[in-house]
Amino acid sequence: MTEEKKTGQKTVAQRVEQFGHVADQRLKPLFAAQSVSYPPERIVLVGIKKDKQLELHAAGKGQELRLICTYPILCASGKLGPKLREGDRQVPEGLYEIQLLNPNSLYHLSLRVNYPNDFDRAQGAKDGRAELGGDIMIHGKNVSIGCLAMGDDAAEDLFILAARTGIKNIRVILTPVDFRKETITAAQLGQPAWVQGLYADIARELIGLK
């Protein structure tokens, strides 16, 4: 996507000032209900492609992660299976971080996922795939090509929360299915054999989420 095009020159701090109060009002009761401090010390976002859901897990200092809430993913193009190349319209699958916050997104507000990460690049090199694509976002609105479109309210919540928590304290798990509840194999999806190892890593992270 051409997500990184700017629609203005607002800073992250200006967006926090603009949307922080209303996002805080939505988020604080959810955190209080789980006895997690707000803003938390760390966050894990779990995007489940089959279920079209994004789970928000968070923990305060010395706490284990707790599920705070689940947001519906309003749009995510492609099918089950990892992103392999530019233009395949796939949402990535793997273990990621948040690379930056975009306060001037064409899709309201956005959080940039660090696809391709080191694993994606290494596997691409092994396969001879050079053009891996990128510019993968968790953003507002309800349209997407390879990104997760969450709607504007959810995008505000996630943007503000990321700004208050610090992007270095956020992990992102993007998975084809909820491996805590069901299994799926690379062969079932017609994917390369190495994808099975990736799915084992994702499943381990999900099952051990704490």
Order of alpha helices (4+ residues) and beta strands (2+ residues): alpha-beta-beta-beta-beta-beta-alpha-beta-beta-alpha-beta-alpha
